Amino acid sequence: MDLTAPIFVAGHRGLVGSAIVRALERVGYSNLVLRSRAELDLQDVHAVKAFFAERRPEYVFMAAAKVGGILANSAQPVEFLTQNLQIQNNMLLSAHEFGVRKLLFLGSSCIYPKLAPQPIREDSLLTGPLEPTNEAYAIAKIAGITLCQALRQEYGANFISVMPTNLYGPNDNFDLKTSHVLPALLRKCHTARITHAPSLELWGTGSPRREFLHADDLAEASLFLMENYDSPEIINIGTGGDIPIIDLARLIQSIVGYEGEIVFDASKPDGTPRKLLDVSKLHALGWKARISLEKGITEVYRQTDTSGWV
């Protein structure tokens, strides 16, 4: 990518989008095209087409999506399906129509079957049933991947699709009603420490294993793939290692300094038993994650404004 080429980062205020902006600016890209949700509603097809017609970005990072944890996905399957389909269709079709040179579509590891063999290879897609608690979101992402591949096949569009594992980092969502497991645990442990709670109750059994990637590592991988990957096939982005939720909770407890007891409510859903991505394709290209989980969580906790958490 030319350092002066116009680059549109959709969702630039979110966890992933803000990390991509930081990575681009560190390298020296000077022509970033950024729009807040108030400035550009990506669900509005006419607004999206008008934006692409006027600004003509040459490269696009698609980091905009409706996202959330188990509770939010279970409560709003219609919104997770329809809003993400609208965003994807509008952006991908407009990017093709107005001549975007290359686009990176950010999928999710939840596209894979609930009981996929571990670690999960890219060819596991569509080989079994999805995890029910986020099925609507996963189906929307699968549709986005398919549209990228179809636009490439029918029109030659250079659109690639990457599948990140579970993410965390600066600008994460710490709302307990909509957040993912790591930021939710961070907030709950902090609140329990401040309020001197004797115990902290968490959903599930604590046995599921999860892989966590810092958003800054994902951003670096995304830039690397924009420069070095042109295949229609999806590619995983992760660390290659995972951790049981109970151990994650204890790690966060230690970082935050909470000394109470952690109790798991086994009547609540666990979600997928294990979700570790096979990142051998990415490693073979020459990229590996660099931020350790303990260092990453410690930095996020130190940098985050926690004043409104209690």
C-alpha positions in Angstrom: 0.0 0.0 0.0 1.3 3.5 -0.9 1.8 5.6 2.3 -0.4 8.4 0.7 -3.2 6.2 -0.6 -6.7 6.8 0.8 -7.4 4.1 3.4 -10.9 3.7 4.9 -11.0 2.1 8.3 -14.6 1.2 9.0 -15.4 1.1 12.8 -12.3 3.2 13.7 -13.5 3.9 17.2 -14.0 0.3 18.2 -11.5 -2.2 19.7 -10.2 -3.5 16.4 -10.6 -0.4 14.2 -8.8 1.9 16.7 -5.9 -0.6 16.8 -5.7 -0.7 13.0 -5.6 3.1 12.9 -2.8 3.1 15.5 -0.8 0.6 13.5 -1.3 2.5 10.2 -0.2 5.7 11.8 2.9 4.1 13.3 4.0 2.9 9.9 3.4 6.4 8.4 0.2 6.1 6.4 -1.1 9.7 6.2 -4.4 9.6 4.3 -6.7 7.8 6.6 -10.4 8.2 5.8 -12.4 7.9 9.1 -16.1 8.3 9.8 -18.0 7.9 13.1 -21.4 6.2 13.1 -23.0 9.6 13.4 -21.2 10.7 10.3 -21.8 7.6 8.2 -24.5 5.0 9.0 -23.2 1.8 7.4 -26.7 0.3 7.4 -27.8 3.0 5.0 -27.1 1.8 1.5 -27.5 5.2 -0.1 -25.2 6.9 2.4 -22.5 4.2 1.9 -22.7 4.4 -1.8 -22.5 8.2 -1.7 -19.4 8.0 0.6 -17.5 5.6 -1.6 -18.4 7.7 -4.7 -17.1 10.8 -3.1 -14.0 9.6 -1.2 -12.9 6.7 -3.5 -10.8 4.9 -0.9 -8.2 2.6 -2.5 -7.9 0.3 0.5 -10.5 -0.7 3.1 -10.3 -2.4 6.5 -13.8 -3.7 7.5 -13.7 -3.6 11.3 -17.3 -2.3 11.7 -19.9 -4.8 13.1 -22.5 -5.3 15.8 -20.6 -7.4 18.4 -21.3 -8.7 21.9 -20.9 -11.6 24.3 -23.2 -14.6 25.0 -25.9 -12.6 26.8 -26.2 -10.0 24.0 -26.1 -12.6 21.2 -28.8 -14.7 23.0 -31.0 -11.7 23.6 -30.8 -10.0 20.2 -30.3 -12.6 17.4 -32.4 -10.6 14.9 -30.2 -7.5 15.4 -27.0 -9.4 15.2 -28.0 -11.1 12.0 -29.7 -8.3 10.1 -27.5 -5.4 11.1 -24.3 -7.2 10.3 -25.7 -8.4 6.9 -26.7 -4.8 6.1 -23.3 -3.4 7.0 -21.5 -6.1 5.0 -23.6 -6.0 1.9 -23.5 -2.2 1.7 -19.8 -2.0 2.2 -18.6 -4.9 0.1 -20.9 -4.1 -2.9 -19.9 -0.4 -2.8 -16.2 -1.2 -2.4 -16.5 -3.3 -5.6 -18.6 -0.8 -7.5 -16.2 2.1 -6.8 -13.0 0.3 -7.5 -11.4 -0.4 -4.1 -8.0 -2.0 -4.9 -8.0 -4.3 -1.8 -10.3 -4.9 1.1 -9.8 -6.9 4.3 -12.9 -8.3 5.9 -12.7 -9.2 9.6 -14.6 -12.3 10.4 -14.7 -14.2 13.7 -13.7 -17.5 15.1 -17.3 -18.2 15.9 -17.9 -19.1 12.2 -16.5 -22.5 13.0 -18.5 -25.5 14.2 -19.1 -25.8 17.9 -17.3 -29.1 18.1 -14.7 -28.6 15.4 -11.4 -30.6 15.9 -8.8 -28.6 17.8 -6.9 -26.5 16.9 -9.4 -25.3 14.3 -8.1 -25.3 10.7 -9.6 -23.0 8.1 -11.1 -25.9 6.2 -13.3 -26.7 9.2 -15.8 -24.0 8.0 -19.3 -25.4 7.3 -18.4 -28.9 8.5 -20.8 -29.0 11.5 -23.4 -27.2 13.6 -22.5 -23.8 15.1 -22.6 -22.7 18.7 -26.3 -21.9 19.3 -25.6 -18.8 21.6 -24.0 -16.8 18.8 -25.4 -18.6 15.7 -27.0 -15.5 14.2 -23.8 -13.5 14.3 -21.8 -16.4 13.0 -24.1 -16.8 10.0 -23.8 -13.1 9.2 -20.0 -13.4 9.2 -20.1 -16.5 7.0 -22.3 -14.6 4.6 -19.7 -11.8 4.5 -16.9 -14.3 3.7 -19.0 -15.9 1.0 -19.8 -12.5 -0.6 -16.0 -11.6 -0.6 -15.3 -14.9 -2.3 -18.1 -14.4 -4.8 -17.1 -10.9 -5.7 -13.5 -12.2 -6.3 -14.8 -15.1 -8.4 -17.3 -13.2 -10.5 -15.6 -9.8 -10.8 -12.0 -10.3 -9.7 -12.2 -8.1 -6.6 -9.2 -8.4 -4.4 -11.0 -9.0 -1.1 -9.5 -11.1 1.7 -11.1 -12.5 4.8 -9.3 -13.0 8.1 -10.6 -14.9 11.2 -9.3 -13.5 14.5 -9.7 -15.4 17.7 -11.1 -13.7 20.9 -9.8 -10.2 21.2 -9.1 -7.7 24.0 -7.3 -4.4 24.2 -7.7 -0.6 24.5 -11.2 0.8 23.7 -12.7 -2.6 24.6 -16.4 -2.8 25.6 -16.7 -3.1 29.4 -20.5 -3.0 29.5 -21.5 -6.1 31.4 -24.7 -6.5 29.4 -22.9 -6.7 26.0 -19.2 -7.4 26.7 -17.1 -10.4 26.0 -15.6 -12.6 28.7 -12.2 -11.0 29.2 -13.3 -7.3 29.6 -16.3 -8.5 31.7 -14.0 -10.4 34.0 -11.7 -7.4 34.3 -14.6 -5.1 35.3 -16.1 -7.7 37.7 -12.9 -8.3 39.5 -12.2 -4.6 39.8 -15.6 -3.9 41.2 -15.3 -6.8 43.6 -12.0 -5.4 44.9 -13.3 -1.8 45.3 -16.5 -2.9 47.1 -14.6 -5.5 49.2 -17.0 -8.3 48.0 -16.1 -11.6 49.8 -16.9 -13.6 46.6 -17.4 -13.1 42.8 -19.8 -15.2 40.9 -19.1 -16.0 37.2 -21.2 -17.8 34.6 -20.5 -21.5 33.7 -18.2 -24.1 35.0 -14.9 -22.3 34.3 -13.7 -25.3 32.2 -14.0 -24.0 28.6 -10.7 -23.0 27.1 -10.3 -19.8 25.1 -7.5 -18.2 23.1 -7.0 -14.4 23.5 -5.2 -12.0 21.1 -4.4 -8.4 21.9 -6.0 -6.0 19.4 -2.7 -4.4 18.6 -1.4 -7.8 17.5 -4.5 -8.3 15.3 -3.9 -4.9 13.8 -0.2 -5.7 13.0 -1.3 -9.0 11.4 -4.0 -7.3 9.4 -1.5 -4.9 7.9 0.9 -7.8 7.2 -1.8 -9.7 5.4 -2.9 -6.7 3.3 0.7 -6.6 2.1 1.4 -10.3 1.8 -1.8 -12.3 1.3 -4.1 -12.5 -1.7 -5.8 -15.8 -1.5 -9.6 -16.2 -1.6 -9.4 -18.7 1.2 -9.9 -17.5 4.8 -6.9 -17.3 7.2 -6.8 -17.5 11.0 -5.2 -14.9 13.2 -4.4 -16.0 16.8 -1.6 -16.8 19.2 -1.6 -20.6 19.0 -2.3 -21.1 22.7 -5.4 -21.1 25.0 -6.3 -21.0 28.6 -9.2 -22.3 30.8 -11.7 -19.6 31.8 -11.0 -20.4 35.5 -7.3 -19.7 35.0 -8.1 -16.5 33.1 -10.2 -15.4 36.0 -7.4 -16.1 38.5 -4.9 -14.3 36.3 -7.2 -11.2 36.1 -7.8 -11.5 39.9 -4.1 -11.4 40.5 -3.6 -8.4 38.1 -6.4 -6.5 39.7 -5.5 -7.4 43.2 -8.9 -8.9 44.2 -8.5 -11.3 47.2 -12.0 -12.7 47.4 -13.3 -16.1 46.3 -14.3 -16.8 42.7 -17.4 -19.0 42.4 -18.8 -20.4 39.2 -22.6 -20.8 38.5 -22.7 -24.1 36.5 -26.4 -23.5 35.7 -25.4 -20.8 33.3 -24.1 -21.6 29.7 -20.4 -22.3 29.0 -20.6 -21.8 25.3 -18.2 -23.7 23.1 -16.0 -26.1 25.1 -12.8 -25.1 23.4 -11.9 -22.7 20.6 -8.2 -22.7 19.6 -7.3 -21.6 16.1 -4.7 -23.3 14.0 -2.4 -20.5 12.9 0.1 -22.5 11.0 -0.9 -20.8 7.7 -0.1 -17.4 9.2 3.1 -18.6 10.8 4.2 -20.0 7.5 3.8 -16.6 6.0 6.2 -15.1 8.6 3.9 -13.5 11.2 3.5 -14.4 14.9 1.8 -12.6 17.8 4.1 -10.9 20.3 2.1 -9.6 23.3 1.7 -12.1 26.2 -1.7 -12.4 27.8 -0.4 -11.2 31.2 1.4 -8.2 29.8 -1.6 -7.3 27.6 -4.2 -7.5 30.3 -2.0 -5.6 32.7 -1.5 -2.7 30.2 -5.3 -2.6 29.4 -6.2 -2.4 33.1 -3.6 0.3 33.7 -4.7 2.4 30.7 -8.5 2.1 31.1 -10.6 4.6 33.0 -12.3 2.6 35.7 -14.0 5.4 37.4 -17.5 4.5 36.2 -17.2 0.7 36.9 -18.6 0.7 40.4 
